[in-house]
Amino acid sequence: MAISLRDEIKRQGDYAIYANTLNAFIETAAAVKAYKVACYNPLKESLIKLAETRAWMKEKTDCGYAIDKASESGKARVLVQLLKWHQYIVIWIISRLHK
């Protein structure tokens, strides 16, 4: 959904205005996916899927614009930072404890 929203905003010519918020939306989507993957998959499968989620987030985030941290929840910011640091086991443990 984040990507189709980005494409629509680009089509309308408002991308520069909303790019930082879209980056935050992409990161939030990755954080939610990381949490759900870690909650419902065994460790080995989670590690693979979390690495794929990190790669997707890195590919889709527009590095030419900042990330609107005010648009992200504190939980999302923590999970995103753990994804960026490749701390997949930590994400898995946190998700299991929180579940």
mmCIF file as gemmi writes it, N, C-alpha and C atoms, coordinates in Angstrom:
data_model
loop_
_atom_site.group_PDB
_atom_site.id
_atom_site.type_symbol
_atom_site.label_atom_id
_atom_site.label_alt_id
_atom_site.label_comp_id
_atom_site.label_asym_id
_atom_site.label_entity_id
_atom_site.label_seq_id
_atom_site.pdbx_PDB_ins_code
_atom_site.Cartn_x
_atom_site.Cartn_y
_atom_site.Cartn_z
_atom_site.occupancy
_atom_site.B_iso_or_equiv
_atom_site.pdbx_formal_charge
_atom_site.auth_seq_id
_atom_site.auth_asym_id
_atom_site.pdbx_PDB_model_num
ATOM 1 N N . MET Axp A 1 ? 0.809 -1.182 0 1 0 ? 1 A 1
ATOM 2 C CA . MET Axp A 1 ? 0 0 0 1 0 ? 1 A 1
ATOM 3 C C . MET Axp A 1 ? 0.861 1.259 0 1 0 ? 1 A 1
ATOM 4 N N . ALA Axp A 2 ? 1.952 1.231 0.718 1 0 ? 2 A 1
ATOM 5 C CA . ALA Axp A 2 ? 2.825 2.402 0.785 1 0 ? 2 A 1
ATOM 6 C C . ALA Axp A 2 ? 3.37 2.76 -0.59 1 0 ? 2 A 1
ATOM 7 N N . ILE Axp A 3 ? 3.687 1.75 -1.363 1 0 ? 3 A 1
ATOM 8 C CA . ILE Axp A 3 ? 4.269 1.992 -2.686 1 0 ? 3 A 1
ATOM 9 C C . ILE Axp A 3 ? 3.226 2.546 -3.643 1 0 ? 3 A 1
ATOM 10 N N . SER Axp A 4 ? 2.013 2.009 -3.6 1 0 ? 4 A 1
ATOM 11 C CA . SER Axp A 4 ? 0.969 2.536 -4.479 1 0 ? 4 A 1
ATOM 12 C C . SER Axp A 4 ? 0.596 3.966 -4.075 1 0 ? 4 A 1
ATOM 13 N N . LEU Axp A 5 ? 0.629 4.263 -2.79 1 0 ? 5 A 1
ATOM 14 C CA . LEU Axp A 5 ? 0.387 5.626 -2.326 1 0 ? 5 A 1
ATOM 15 C C . LEU Axp A 5 ? 1.485 6.56 -2.836 1 0 ? 5 A 1
ATOM 16 N N . ARG Axp A 6 ? 2.726 6.117 -2.755 1 0 ? 6 A 1
ATOM 17 C CA . ARG Axp A 6 ? 3.846 6.921 -3.259 1 0 ? 6 A 1
ATOM 18 C C . ARG Axp A 6 ? 3.697 7.176 -4.747 1 0 ? 6 A 1
ATOM 19 N N . ASP Axp A 7 ? 3.32 6.159 -5.503 1 0 ? 7 A 1
ATOM 20 C CA . ASP Axp A 7 ? 3.147 6.326 -6.945 1 0 ? 7 A 1
ATOM 21 C C . ASP Axp A 7 ? 2.041 7.328 -7.268 1 0 ? 7 A 1
ATOM 22 N N . GLU Axp A 8 ? 0.958 7.284 -6.506 1 0 ? 8 A 1
ATOM 23 C CA . GLU Axp A 8 ? -0.148 8.219 -6.73 1 0 ? 8 A 1
ATOM 24 C C . GLU Axp A 8 ? 0.265 9.653 -6.4 1 0 ? 8 A 1
ATOM 25 N N . ILE Axp A 9 ? 1.006 9.834 -5.323 1 0 ? 9 A 1
ATOM 26 C CA . ILE Axp A 9 ? 1.46 11.181 -4.961 1 0 ? 9 A 1
ATOM 27 C C . ILE Axp A 9 ? 2.445 11.708 -5.999 1 0 ? 9 A 1
ATOM 28 N N . LYS Axp A 10 ? 3.304 10.839 -6.521 1 0 ? 10 A 1
ATOM 29 C CA . LYS Axp A 10 ? 4.21 11.257 -7.603 1 0 ? 10 A 1
ATOM 30 C C . LYS Axp A 10 ? 3.414 11.674 -8.828 1 0 ? 10 A 1
ATOM 31 N N . ARG Axp A 11 ? 2.375 10.923 -9.143 1 0 ? 11 A 1
ATOM 32 C CA . ARG Axp A 11 ? 1.549 11.238 -10.302 1 0 ? 11 A 1
ATOM 33 C C . ARG Axp A 11 ? 0.897 12.606 -10.156 1 0 ? 11 A 1
ATOM 34 N N . GLN Axp A 12 ? 0.527 12.966 -8.929 1 0 ? 12 A 1
ATOM 35 C CA . GLN Axp A 12 ? -0.109 14.249 -8.679 1 0 ? 12 A 1
ATOM 36 C C . GLN Axp A 12 ? 0.896 15.403 -8.594 1 0 ? 12 A 1
ATOM 37 N N . GLY Axp A 13 ? 2.184 15.077 -8.521 1 0 ? 13 A 1
ATOM 38 C CA . GLY Axp A 13 ? 3.22 16.104 -8.482 1 0 ? 13 A 1
ATOM 39 C C . GLY Axp A 13 ? 3.503 16.66 -7.095 1 0 ? 13 A 1
ATOM 40 N N . ASP Axp A 14 ? 3.04 15.984 -6.057 1 0 ? 14 A 1
ATOM 41 C CA . ASP Axp A 14 ? 3.234 16.459 -4.685 1 0 ? 14 A 1
ATOM 42 C C . ASP Axp A 14 ? 4.267 15.649 -3.919 1 0 ? 14 A 1
ATOM 43 N N . TYR Axp A 15 ? 5.096 14.921 -4.608 1 0 ? 15 A 1
ATOM 44 C CA . TYR Axp A 15 ? 6.005 13.995 -3.939 1 0 ? 15 A 1
ATOM 45 C C . TYR Axp A 15 ? 6.973 14.699 -2.996 1 0 ? 15 A 1
ATOM 46 N N . ALA Axp A 16 ? 7.54 15.811 -3.406 1 0 ? 16 A 1
ATOM 47 C CA . ALA Axp A 16 ? 8.524 16.511 -2.568 1 0 ? 16 A 1
ATOM 48 C C . ALA Axp A 16 ? 7.912 16.954 -1.237 1 0 ? 16 A 1
ATOM 49 N N . ILE Axp A 17 ? 6.63 17.239 -1.242 1 0 ? 17 A 1
ATOM 50 C CA . ILE Axp A 17 ? 5.951 17.682 -0.019 1 0 ? 17 A 1
ATOM 51 C C . ILE Axp A 17 ? 5.791 16.527 0.962 1 0 ? 17 A 1
ATOM 52 N N . TYR Axp A 18 ? 5.469 15.349 0.445 1 0 ? 18 A 1
ATOM 53 C CA . TYR Axp A 18 ? 5.111 14.212 1.298 1 0 ? 18 A 1
ATOM 54 C C . TYR Axp A 18 ? 6.161 13.112 1.371 1 0 ? 18 A 1
ATOM 55 N N . ALA Axp A 19 ? 7.303 13.28 0.758 1 0 ? 19 A 1
ATOM 56 C CA . ALA Axp A 19 ? 8.297 12.204 0.692 1 0 ? 19 A 1
ATOM 57 C C . ALA Axp A 19 ? 8.767 11.752 2.069 1 0 ? 19 A 1
ATOM 58 N N . ASN Axp A 20 ? 8.998 12.689 2.977 1 0 ? 20 A 1
ATOM 59 C CA . ASN Axp A 20 ? 9.478 12.283 4.304 1 0 ? 20 A 1
ATOM 60 C C . ASN Axp A 20 ? 8.413 11.505 5.078 1 0 ? 20 A 1
ATOM 61 N N . THR Axp A 21 ? 7.149 11.869 4.916 1 0 ? 21 A 1
ATOM 62 C CA . THR Axp A 21 ? 6.07 11.131 5.563 1 0 ? 21 A 1
ATOM 63 C C . THR Axp A 21 ? 5.901 9.754 4.935 1 0 ? 21 A 1
ATOM 64 N N . LEU Axp A 22 ? 6.069 9.661 3.628 1 0 ? 22 A 1
ATOM 65 C CA . LEU Axp A 22 ? 6.004 8.364 2.956 1 0 ? 22 A 1
ATOM 66 C C . LEU Axp A 22 ? 7.133 7.455 3.412 1 0 ? 22 A 1
ATOM 67 N N . ASN Axp A 23 ? 8.324 8.017 3.605 1 0 ? 23 A 1
ATOM 68 C CA . ASN Axp A 23 ? 9.435 7.225 4.131 1 0 ? 23 A 1
ATOM 69 C C . ASN Axp A 23 ? 9.085 6.671 5.514 1 0 ? 23 A 1
ATOM 70 N N . ALA Axp A 24 ? 8.468 7.492 6.348 1 0 ? 24 A 1
ATOM 71 C CA . ALA Axp A 24 ? 8.049 7.03 7.675 1 0 ? 24 A 1
ATOM 72 C C . ALA Axp A 24 ? 6.989 5.94 7.551 1 0 ? 24 A 1
ATOM 73 N N . PHE Axp A 25 ? 6.091 6.081 6.593 1 0 ? 25 A 1
ATOM 74 C CA . PHE Axp A 25 ? 5.045 5.08 6.373 1 0 ? 25 A 1
ATOM 75 C C . PHE Axp A 25 ? 5.654 3.751 5.929 1 0 ? 25 A 1
ATOM 76 N N . ILE Axp A 26 ? 6.648 3.808 5.066 1 0 ? 26 A 1
ATOM 77 C CA . ILE Axp A 26 ? 7.339 2.592 4.607 1 0 ? 26 A 1
ATOM 78 C C . ILE Axp A 26 ? 8.052 1.926 5.781 1 0 ? 26 A 1
ATOM 79 N N . GLU Axp A 27 ? 8.724 2.72 6.608 1 0 ? 27 A 1
ATOM 80 C CA . GLU Axp A 27 ? 9.396 2.146 7.772 1 0 ? 27 A 1
ATOM 81 C C . GLU Axp A 27 ? 8.396 1.538 8.755 1 0 ? 27 A 1
ATOM 82 N N . THR Axp A 28 ? 7.267 2.198 8.957 1 0 ? 28 A 1
ATOM 83 C CA . THR Axp A 28 ? 6.242 1.669 9.859 1 0 ? 28 A 1
ATOM 84 C C . THR Axp A 28 ? 5.687 0.351 9.328 1 0 ? 28 A 1
ATOM 85 N N . ALA Axp A 29 ? 5.471 0.284 8.02 1 0 ? 29 A 1
ATOM 86 C CA . ALA Axp A 29 ? 4.993 -0.962 7.406 1 0 ? 29 A 1
ATOM 87 C C . ALA Axp A 29 ? 6.013 -2.082 7.618 1 0 ? 29 A 1
ATOM 88 N N . ALA Axp A 30 ? 7.289 -1.767 7.487 1 0 ? 30 A 1
ATOM 89 C CA . ALA Axp A 30 ? 8.333 -2.771 7.704 1 0 ? 30 A 1
ATOM 90 C C . ALA Axp A 30 ? 8.364 -3.215 9.168 1 0 ? 30 A 1
ATOM 91 N N . ALA Axp A 31 ? 8.156 -2.283 10.09 1 0 ? 31 A 1
ATOM 92 C CA . ALA Axp A 31 ? 8.154 -2.619 11.515 1 0 ? 31 A 1
ATOM 93 C C . ALA Axp A 31 ? 6.986 -3.537 11.863 1 0 ? 31 A 1
ATOM 94 N N . VAL Axp A 32 ? 5.822 -3.241 11.328 1 0 ? 32 A 1
ATOM 95 C CA . VAL Axp A 32 ? 4.646 -4.083 11.574 1 0 ? 32 A 1
ATOM 96 C C . VAL Axp A 32 ? 4.877 -5.482 11.005 1 0 ? 32 A 1
ATOM 97 N N . LYS Axp A 33 ? 5.408 -5.529 9.793 1 0 ? 33 A 1
ATOM 98 C CA . LYS Axp A 33 ? 5.681 -6.828 9.173 1 0 ? 33 A 1
ATOM 99 C C . LYS Axp A 33 ? 6.709 -7.61 9.996 1 0 ? 33 A 1
ATOM 100 N N . ALA Axp A 34 ? 7.755 -6.93 10.452 1 0 ? 34 A 1
ATOM 101 C CA . ALA Axp A 34 ? 8.783 -7.596 11.246 1 0 ? 34 A 1
ATOM 102 C C . ALA Axp A 34 ? 8.192 -8.189 12.517 1 0 ? 34 A 1
ATOM 103 N N . TYR Axp A 35 ? 7.338 -7.425 13.173 1 0 ? 35 A 1
ATOM 104 C CA . TYR Axp A 35 ? 6.7 -7.91 14.403 1 0 ? 35 A 1
ATOM 105 C C . TYR Axp A 35 ? 5.842 -9.143 14.123 1 0 ? 35 A 1
ATOM 106 N N . LYS Axp A 36 ? 5.026 -9.074 13.086 1 0 ? 36 A 1
ATOM 107 C CA . LYS Axp A 36 ? 4.123 -10.191 12.763 1 0 ? 36 A 1
ATOM 108 C C . LYS Axp A 36 ? 4.914 -11.429 12.337 1 0 ? 36 A 1
ATOM 109 N N . VAL Axp A 37 ? 5.945 -11.231 11.548 1 0 ? 37 A 1
ATOM 110 C CA . VAL Axp A 37 ? 6.791 -12.357 11.113 1 0 ? 37 A 1
ATOM 111 C C . VAL Axp A 37 ? 7.41 -13.037 12.33 1 0 ? 37 A 1
ATOM 112 N N . ALA Axp A 38 ? 7.943 -12.236 13.241 1 0 ? 38 A 1
ATOM 113 C CA . ALA Axp A 38 ? 8.608 -12.802 14.415 1 0 ? 38 A 1
ATOM 114 C C . ALA Axp A 38 ? 7.619 -13.479 15.363 1 0 ? 38 A 1
ATOM 115 N N . CYS Axp A 39 ? 6.406 -12.962 15.431 1 0 ? 39 A 1
ATOM 116 C CA . CYS Axp A 39 ? 5.393 -13.554 16.322 1 0 ? 39 A 1
ATOM 117 C C . CYS Axp A 39 ? 4.947 -14.932 15.868 1 0 ? 39 A 1
ATOM 118 N N . TYR Axp A 40 ? 4.8 -15.103 14.572 1 0 ? 40 A 1
ATOM 119 C CA . TYR Axp A 40 ? 4.098 -16.285 14.063 1 0 ? 40 A 1
ATOM 120 C C . TYR Axp A 40 ? 4.963 -17.272 13.292 1 0 ? 40 A 1
ATOM 121 N N . ASN Axp A 41 ? 6.277 -17.077 13.306 1 0 ? 41 A 1
ATOM 122 C CA . ASN Axp A 41 ? 7.16 -18.013 12.61 1 0 ? 41 A 1
ATOM 123 C C . ASN Axp A 41 ? 8.248 -18.503 13.548 1 0 ? 41 A 1
ATOM 124 N N . PRO Axp A 42 ? 8.738 -19.712 13.312 1 0 ? 42 A 1
ATOM 125 C CA . PRO Axp A 42 ? 9.87 -20.2 14.114 1 0 ? 42 A 1
ATOM 126 C C . PRO Axp A 42 ? 11.115 -19.353 13.836 1 0 ? 42 A 1
ATOM 127 N N . LEU Axp A 43 ? 12.085 -19.453 14.71 1 0 ? 43 A 1
ATOM 128 C CA . LEU Axp A 43 ? 13.265 -18.588 14.656 1 0 ? 43 A 1
ATOM 129 C C . LEU Axp A 43 ? 13.96 -18.606 13.301 1 0 ? 43 A 1
ATOM 130 N N . LYS Axp A 44 ? 14.268 -19.789 12.793 1 0 ? 44 A 1
ATOM 131 C CA . LYS Axp A 44 ? 15.031 -19.88 11.546 1 0 ? 44 A 1
ATOM 132 C C . LYS Axp A 44 ? 14.291 -19.206 10.392 1 0 ? 44 A 1
ATOM 133 N N . GLU Axp A 45 ? 13 -19.463 10.269 1 0 ? 45 A 1
ATOM 134 C CA . GLU Axp A 45 ? 12.202 -18.854 9.209 1 0 ? 45 A 1
ATOM 135 C C . GLU Axp A 45 ? 12.086 -17.342 9.425 1 0 ? 45 A 1
ATOM 136 N N . SER Axp A 46 ? 11.965 -16.929 10.678 1 0 ? 46 A 1
ATOM 137 C CA . SER Axp A 46 ? 11.873 -15.503 10.995 1 0 ? 46 A 1
ATOM 138 C C . SER Axp A 46 ? 13.137 -14.759 10.582 1 0 ? 46 A 1
ATOM 139 N N . LEU Axp A 47 ? 14.291 -15.357 10.829 1 0 ? 47 A 1
ATOM 140 C CA . LEU Axp A 47 ? 15.553 -14.691 10.476 1 0 ? 47 A 1
ATOM 141 C C . LEU Axp A 47 ? 15.618 -14.405 8.98 1 0 ? 47 A 1
ATOM 142 N N . ILE Axp A 48 ? 15.195 -15.356 8.178 1 0 ? 48 A 1
ATOM 143 C CA . ILE Axp A 48 ? 15.205 -15.177 6.723 1 0 ? 48 A 1
ATOM 144 C C . ILE Axp A 48 ? 14.214 -14.091 6.313 1 0 ? 48 A 1
ATOM 145 N N . LYS Axp A 49 ? 13.01 -14.161 6.848 1 0 ? 49 A 1
ATOM 146 C CA . LYS Axp A 49 ? 11.976 -13.19 6.471 1 0 ? 49 A 1
ATOM 147 C C . LYS Axp A 49 ? 12.29 -11.788 6.995 1 0 ? 49 A 1
ATOM 148 N N . LEU Axp A 50 ? 12.916 -11.688 8.155 1 0 ? 50 A 1
ATOM 149 C CA . LEU Axp A 50 ? 13.294 -10.379 8.679 1 0 ? 50 A 1
ATOM 150 C C . LEU Axp A 50 ? 14.386 -9.737 7.822 1 0 ? 50 A 1
ATOM 151 N N . ALA Axp A 51 ? 15.319 -10.549 7.336 1 0 ? 51 A 1
ATOM 152 C CA . ALA Axp A 51 ? 16.344 -10.025 6.426 1 0 ? 51 A 1
ATOM 153 C C . ALA Axp A 51 ? 15.707 -9.528 5.129 1 0 ? 51 A 1
ATOM 154 N N . GLU Axp A 52 ? 14.702 -10.265 4.642 1 0 ? 52 A 1
ATOM 155 C CA . GLU Axp A 52 ? 13.982 -9.832 3.44 1 0 ? 52 A 1
ATOM 156 C C . GLU Axp A 52 ? 13.205 -8.541 3.694 1 0 ? 52 A 1
ATOM 157 N N . THR Axp A 53 ? 12.626 -8.42 4.871 1 0 ? 53 A 1
ATOM 158 C CA . THR Axp A 53 ? 11.887 -7.207 5.233 1 0 ? 53 A 1
ATOM 159 C C . THR Axp A 53 ? 12.828 -6.008 5.289 1 0 ? 53 A 1
ATOM 160 N N . ARG Axp A 54 ? 14.006 -6.198 5.865 1 0 ? 54 A 1
ATOM 161 C CA . ARG Axp A 54 ? 14.989 -5.12 5.929 1 0 ? 54 A 1
ATOM 162 C C . ARG Axp A 54 ? 15.409 -4.705 4.525 1 0 ? 54 A 1
ATOM 163 N N . ALA Axp A 55 ? 15.642 -5.666 3.655 1 0 ? 55 A 1
ATOM 164 C CA . ALA Axp A 55 ? 16.037 -5.356 2.277 1 0 ? 55 A 1
ATOM 165 C C . ALA Axp A 55 ? 14.929 -4.588 1.552 1 0 ? 55 A 1
ATOM 166 N N . TRP Axp A 56 ? 13.67 -5.005 1.756 1 0 ? 56 A 1
ATOM 167 C CA . TRP Axp A 56 ? 12.543 -4.305 1.146 1 0 ? 56 A 1
ATOM 168 C C . TRP Axp A 56 ? 12.486 -2.863 1.64 1 0 ? 56 A 1
ATOM 169 N N . MET Axp A 57 ? 12.637 -2.672 2.959 1 0 ? 57 A 1
ATOM 170 C CA . MET Axp A 57 ? 12.581 -1.334 3.542 1 0 ? 57 A 1
ATOM 171 C C . MET Axp A 57 ? 13.692 -0.455 2.981 1 0 ? 57 A 1
ATOM 172 N N . LYS Axp A 58 ? 14.884 -0.998 2.884 1 0 ? 58 A 1
ATOM 173 C CA . LYS Axp A 58 ? 16.018 -0.229 2.377 1 0 ? 58 A 1
ATOM 174 C C . LYS Axp A 58 ? 15.814 0.131 0.905 1 0 ? 58 A 1
ATOM 175 N N . GLU Axp A 59 ? 15.269 -0.796 0.141 1 0 ? 59 A 1
ATOM 176 C CA . GLU Axp A 59 ? 15.035 -0.559 -1.288 1 0 ? 59 A 1
ATOM 177 C C . GLU Axp A 59 ? 13.949 0.495 -1.518 1 0 ? 59 A 1
ATOM 178 N N . LYS Axp A 60 ? 12.902 0.469 -0.734 1 0 ? 60 A 1
ATOM 179 C CA . LYS Axp A 60 ? 11.744 1.332 -0.968 1 0 ? 60 A 1
ATOM 180 C C . LYS Axp A 60 ? 11.875 2.716 -0.335 1 0 ? 60 A 1
ATOM 181 N N . THR Axp A 61 ? 12.714 2.868 0.676 1 0 ? 61 A 1
ATOM 182 C CA . THR Axp A 61 ? 12.889 4.165 1.317 1 0 ? 61 A 1
ATOM 183 C C . THR Axp A 61 ? 13.692 5.078 0.391 1 0 ? 61 A 1
ATOM 184 N N . ASP Axp A 62 ? 13.208 6.287 0.193 1 0 ? 62 A 1
ATOM 185 C CA . ASP Axp A 62 ? 13.867 7.265 -0.679 1 0 ? 62 A 1
ATOM 186 C C . ASP Axp A 62 ? 14.934 8.002 0.122 1 0 ? 62 A 1
ATOM 187 N N . CYS Axp A 63 ? 16.19 7.661 -0.127 1 0 ? 63 A 1
ATOM 188 C CA . CYS Axp A 63 ? 17.305 8.231 0.636 1 0 ? 63 A 1
ATOM 189 C C . CYS Axp A 63 ? 17.511 9.725 0.355 1 0 ? 63 A 1
ATOM 190 N N . GLY Axp A 64 ? 16.891 10.237 -0.679 1 0 ? 64 A 1
ATOM 191 C CA . GLY Axp A 64 ? 17.008 11.656 -0.999 1 0 ? 64 A 1
ATOM 192 C C . GLY Axp A 64 ? 16.195 12.547 -0.082 1 0 ? 64 A 1
ATOM 193 N N . TYR Axp A 65 ? 15.373 11.94 0.765 1 0 ? 65 A 1
ATOM 194 C CA . TYR Axp A 65 ? 14.522 12.694 1.681 1 0 ? 65 A 1
ATOM 195 C C . TYR Axp A 65 ? 14.678 12.142 3.093 1 0 ? 65 A 1
ATOM 196 N N . ALA Axp A 66 ? 14.446 12.998 4.062 1 0 ? 66 A 1
ATOM 197 C CA . ALA Axp A 66 ? 14.532 12.584 5.46 1 0 ? 66 A 1
ATOM 198 C C . ALA Axp A 66 ? 13.34 11.693 5.807 1 0 ? 66 A 1
ATOM 199 N N . ILE Axp A 67 ? 13.338 11.207 7.022 1 0 ? 67 A 1
ATOM 200 C CA . ILE Axp A 67 ? 12.227 10.391 7.515 1 0 ? 67 A 1
ATOM 201 C C . ILE Axp A 67 ? 11.525 11.195 8.597 1 0 ? 67 A 1
ATOM 202 N N . ASP Axp A 68 ? 10.239 11.344 8.458 1 0 ? 68 A 1
ATOM 203 C CA . ASP Axp A 68 ? 9.431 12.112 9.406 1 0 ? 68 A 1
ATOM 204 C C . ASP Axp A 68 ? 9.199 11.272 10.659 1 0 ? 68 A 1
ATOM 205 N N . LYS Axp A 69 ? 10.083 11.422 11.631 1 0 ? 69 A 1
ATOM 206 C CA . LYS Axp A 69 ? 10.014 10.612 12.847 1 0 ? 69 A 1
ATOM 207 C C . LYS Axp A 69 ? 8.75 10.909 13.66 1 0 ? 69 A 1
ATOM 208 N N . ALA Axp A 70 ? 8.185 12.101 13.511 1 0 ? 70 A 1
ATOM 209 C CA . ALA Axp A 70 ? 6.955 12.443 14.235 1 0 ? 70 A 1
ATOM 210 C C . ALA Axp A 70 ? 5.781 11.599 13.751 1 0 ? 70 A 1
ATOM 211 N N . SER Axp A 71 ? 5.882 11.056 12.543 1 0 ? 71 A 1
ATOM 212 C CA . SER Axp A 71 ? 4.804 10.231 11.991 1 0 ? 71 A 1
ATOM 213 C C . SER Axp A 71 ? 4.928 8.765 12.385 1 0 ? 71 A 1
ATOM 214 N N . GLU Axp A 72 ? 5.997 8.404 13.071 1 0 ? 72 A 1
ATOM 215 C CA . GLU Axp A 72 ? 6.213 7.022 13.494 1 0 ? 72 A 1
ATOM 216 C C . GLU Axp A 72 ? 5.946 6.87 14.985 1 0 ? 72 A 1
ATOM 217 N N . SER Axp A 73 ? 5.427 5.735 15.359 1 0 ? 73 A 1
ATOM 218 C CA . SER Axp A 73 ? 5.257 5.45 16.79 1 0 ? 73 A 1
ATOM 219 C C . SER Axp A 73 ? 6.618 5.075 17.383 1 0 ? 73 A 1
ATOM 220 N N . GLY Axp A 74 ? 6.702 5.147 18.68 1 0 ? 74 A 1
ATOM 221 C CA . GLY Axp A 74 ? 7.946 4.777 19.348 1 0 ? 74 A 1
ATOM 222 C C . GLY Axp A 74 ? 8.308 3.321 19.117 1 0 ? 74 A 1
ATOM 223 N N . LYS Axp A 75 ? 7.298 2.443 19.125 1 0 ? 75 A 1
ATOM 224 C CA . LYS Axp A 75 ? 7.538 1.017 18.882 1 0 ? 75 A 1
ATOM 225 C C . LYS Axp A 75 ? 8.099 0.79 17.487 1 0 ? 75 A 1
ATOM 226 N N . ALA Axp A 76 ? 7.533 1.494 16.508 1 0 ? 76 A 1
ATOM 227 C CA . ALA Axp A 76 ? 8.014 1.34 15.129 1 0 ? 76 A 1
ATOM 228 C C . ALA Axp A 76 ? 9.457 1.815 15.015 1 0 ? 76 A 1
ATOM 229 N N . ARG Axp A 77 ? 9.786 2.926 15.663 1 0 ? 77 A 1
ATOM 230 C CA . ARG Axp A 77 ? 11.158 3.432 15.599 1 0 ? 77 A 1
ATOM 231 C C . ARG Axp A 77 ? 12.158 2.434 16.172 1 0 ? 77 A 1
ATOM 232 N N . VAL Axp A 78 ? 11.774 1.795 17.279 1 0 ? 78 A 1
ATOM 233 C CA . VAL Axp A 78 ? 12.666 0.801 17.895 1 0 ? 78 A 1
ATOM 234 C C . VAL Axp A 78 ? 12.852 -0.394 16.959 1 0 ? 78 A 1
ATOM 235 N N . LEU Axp A 79 ? 11.762 -0.931 16.424 1 0 ? 79 A 1
ATOM 236 C CA . LEU Axp A 79 ? 11.865 -2.089 15.535 1 0 ? 79 A 1
ATOM 237 C C . LEU Axp A 79 ? 12.629 -1.754 14.26 1 0 ? 79 A 1
ATOM 238 N N . VAL Axp A 80 ? 12.415 -0.568 13.713 1 0 ? 80 A 1
ATOM 239 C CA . VAL Axp A 80 ? 13.141 -0.158 12.505 1 0 ? 80 A 1
ATOM 240 C C . VAL Axp A 80 ? 14.636 -0.08 12.79 1 0 ? 80 A 1
ATOM 241 N N . GLN Axp A 81 ? 14.996 0.502 13.936 1 0 ? 81 A 1
ATOM 242 C CA . GLN Axp A 81 ? 16.419 0.597 14.259 1 0 ? 81 A 1
ATOM 243 C C . GLN Axp A 81 ? 17.027 -0.789 14.436 1 0 ? 81 A 1
ATOM 244 N N . LEU Axp A 82 ? 16.291 -1.694 15.075 1 0 ? 82 A 1
ATOM 245 C CA . LEU Axp A 82 ? 16.792 -3.066 15.213 1 0 ? 82 A 1
ATOM 246 C C . LEU Axp A 82 ? 16.934 -3.743 13.848 1 0 ? 82 A 1
ATOM 247 N N . LEU Axp A 83 ? 15.994 -3.486 12.936 1 0 ? 83 A 1
ATOM 248 C CA . LEU Axp A 83 ? 16.12 -4.029 11.575 1 0 ? 83 A 1
ATOM 249 C C . LEU Axp A 83 ? 17.37 -3.488 10.895 1 0 ? 83 A 1
ATOM 250 N N . LYS Axp A 84 ? 17.585 -2.183 11.016 1 0 ? 84 A 1
ATOM 251 C CA . LYS Axp A 84 ? 18.763 -1.566 10.38 1 0 ? 84 A 1
ATOM 252 C C . LYS Axp A 84 ? 20.063 -2.129 10.933 1 0 ? 84 A 1
ATOM 253 N N . TRP Axp A 85 ? 20.064 -2.492 12.204 1 0 ? 85 A 1
ATOM 254 C CA . TRP Axp A 85 ? 21.259 -3.052 12.844 1 0 ? 85 A 1
ATOM 255 C C . TRP Axp A 85 ? 21.356 -4.564 12.693 1 0 ? 85 A 1
ATOM 256 N N . HIS Axp A 86 ? 20.451 -5.173 11.932 1 0 ? 86 A 1
ATOM 257 C CA . HIS Axp A 86 ? 20.435 -6.627 11.704 1 0 ? 86 A 1
ATOM 258 C C . HIS Axp A 86 ? 20.227 -7.421 12.997 1 0 ? 86 A 1
ATOM 259 N N . GLN Axp A 87 ? 19.511 -6.87 13.935 1 0 ? 87 A 1
ATOM 260 C CA . GLN Axp A 87 ? 19.262 -7.524 15.227 1 0 ? 87 A 1
ATOM 261 C C . GLN Axp A 87 ? 17.984 -8.358 15.174 1 0 ? 87 A 1
ATOM 262 N N . TYR Axp A 88 ? 17.988 -9.341 14.286 1 0 ? 88 A 1
ATOM 263 C CA . TYR Axp A 88 ? 16.787 -10.127 14.03 1 0 ? 88 A 1
ATOM 264 C C . TYR Axp A 88 ? 16.396 -11.014 15.215 1 0 ? 88 A 1
ATOM 265 N N . ILE Axp A 89 ? 17.37 -11.567 15.91 1 0 ? 89 A 1
ATOM 266 C CA . ILE Axp A 89 ? 17.059 -12.414 17.067 1 0 ? 89 A 1
ATOM 267 C C . ILE Axp A 89 ? 16.433 -11.57 18.171 1 0 ? 89 A 1
ATOM 268 N N . VAL Axp A 90 ? 16.913 -10.35 18.35 1 0 ? 90 A 1
ATOM 269 C CA . VAL Axp A 90 ? 16.338 -9.453 19.351 1 0 ? 90 A 1
ATOM 270 C C . VAL Axp A 90 ? 14.878 -9.143 19.003 1 0 ? 90 A 1
ATOM 271 N N . ILE Axp A 91 ? 14.605 -8.877 17.721 1 0 ? 91 A 1
ATOM 272 C CA . ILE Axp A 91 ? 13.229 -8.626 17.282 1 0 ? 91 A 1
ATOM 273 C C . ILE Axp A 91 ? 12.364 -9.847 17.567 1 0 ? 91 A 1
ATOM 274 N N . TRP Axp A 92 ? 12.89 -11.026 17.274 1 0 ? 92 A 1
ATOM 275 C CA . TRP Axp A 92 ? 12.14 -12.27 17.502 1 0 ? 92 A 1
ATOM 276 C C . TRP Axp A 92 ? 11.825 -12.439 18.987 1 0 ? 92 A 1
ATOM 277 N N . ILE Axp A 93 ? 12.805 -12.205 19.845 1 0 ? 93 A 1
ATOM 278 C CA . ILE Axp A 93 ? 12.599 -12.354 21.29 1 0 ? 93 A 1
ATOM 279 C C . ILE Axp A 93 ? 11.586 -11.324 21.799 1 0 ? 93 A 1
ATOM 280 N N . ILE Axp A 94 ? 11.745 -10.07 21.412 1 0 ? 94 A 1
ATOM 281 C CA . ILE Axp A 94 ? 10.815 -9.02 21.845 1 0 ? 94 A 1
ATOM 282 C C . ILE Axp A 94 ? 9.395 -9.339 21.395 1 0 ? 94 A 1
ATOM 283 N N . SER Axp A 95 ? 9.27 -9.76 20.168 1 0 ? 95 A 1
ATOM 284 C CA . SER Axp A 95 ? 7.931 -10.072 19.633 1 0 ? 95 A 1
ATOM 285 C C . SER Axp A 95 ? 7.296 -11.234 20.382 1 0 ? 95 A 1
ATOM 286 N N . ARG Axp A 96 ? 8.074 -12.233 20.679 1 0 ? 96 A 1
ATOM 287 C CA . ARG Axp A 96 ? 7.55 -13.386 21.42 1 0 ? 96 A 1
ATOM 288 C C . ARG Axp A 96 ? 7.164 -13.011 22.832 1 0 ? 96 A 1
ATOM 289 N N . LEU Axp A 97 ? 7.949 -12.165 23.483 1 0 ? 97 A 1
ATOM 290 C CA . LEU Axp A 97 ? 7.635 -11.746 24.844 1 0 ? 97 A 1
ATOM 291 C C . LEU Axp A 97 ? 6.407 -10.831 24.886 1 0 ? 97 A 1
ATOM 292 N N . HIS Axp A 98 ? 6.263 -10.026 23.868 1 0 ? 98 A 1
ATOM 293 C CA . HIS Axp A 98 ? 5.149 -9.073 23.817 1 0 ? 98 A 1
ATOM 294 C C . HIS Axp A 98 ? 3.845 -9.754 23.438 1 0 ? 98 A 1
ATOM 295 N N . LYS Axp A 99 ? 3.937 -10.844 22.693 1 0 ? 99 A 1
ATOM 296 C CA . LYS Axp A 99 ? 2.771 -11.574 22.178 1 0 ? 99 A 1
ATOM 297 C C . LYS Axp A 99 ? 1.893 -12.062 23.236 1 0 ? 99 A 1
